[in-house]
Amino acid sequence: MTRVGRQVERRQSPDGKHLLRIFTRGPDRFYFVALSELTEKGETLWTATRTSEEHASLETARDASLQELPWLREIT
């Protein structure tokens, strides 16, 4: 299933190799996607490494991302 929604927050790791995007699909439907930079055959791409379940609030989605993404804890 492809999720859609509006991006409400974005954070990138200090080394630029990891990215967090939090989306909303309504007032009580938030989820996050974690991406990592991948370089293959001289081409650099972003690949999704984790897509969360839906959360009831932005704050809950943020808390879940902090629990699951060690690099994010380094910048918050």
C-alpha positions in Angstrom: 0.0 0.0 0.0 1.4 3.4 -0.9 0.7 6.1 1.6 0.0 9.6 0.7 -0.3 12.8 2.7 1.2 16.2 3.3 4.7 16.4 4.7 4.7 18.3 8.0 8.3 17.8 9.2 11.7 16.9 7.8 15.0 16.2 9.6 18.3 15.2 8.2 21.3 13.7 9.9 24.4 15.8 10.3 26.3 13.6 7.9 23.5 14.0 5.3 23.0 10.3 4.9 19.7 9.8 6.7 16.4 11.5 6.4 13.2 11.6 8.4 9.9 12.7 6.8 6.7 12.9 8.9 3.4 13.1 7.0 -0.2 13.7 7.9 -3.2 12.2 6.3 -5.7 14.0 8.5 -6.0 15.6 11.9 -5.3 12.3 13.8 -3.3 10.3 11.2 0.5 10.8 11.2 3.3 8.5 10.1 7.0 8.7 9.3 9.3 7.5 6.7 13.0 7.0 7.3 15.3 7.1 4.3 19.0 6.4 3.8 21.4 7.5 1.1 22.5 4.7 -1.1 25.3 5.0 -3.7 25.4 2.3 -6.4 27.4 2.4 -9.6 28.2 6.0 -9.1 24.6 7.1 -8.6 23.2 8.3 -5.3 19.6 7.6 -4.4 17.4 7.7 -1.3 15.9 4.4 -0.2 13.2 4.0 2.4 14.4 2.0 5.4 11.4 2.2 7.7 7.7 3.3 7.3 5.9 3.6 10.6 2.3 2.7 11.5 -0.1 5.5 11.8 -0.1 7.6 15.0 -2.8 9.7 16.5 -0.7 12.9 16.8 2.4 14.5 15.4 4.0 14.3 18.9 3.4 10.5 19.0 4.9 10.1 15.6 7.9 12.1 16.7 8.3 10.0 19.8 8.1 6.8 17.9 10.7 8.0 15.4 13.1 8.8 18.3 12.7 5.3 19.7 13.4 3.7 16.3 16.1 5.9 14.7 19.4 6.1 16.7 20.8 8.8 14.5 17.8 11.1 15.2 18.5 11.0 19.0 22.0 12.5 18.2 20.4 15.7 16.8 17.5 16.3 19.2 
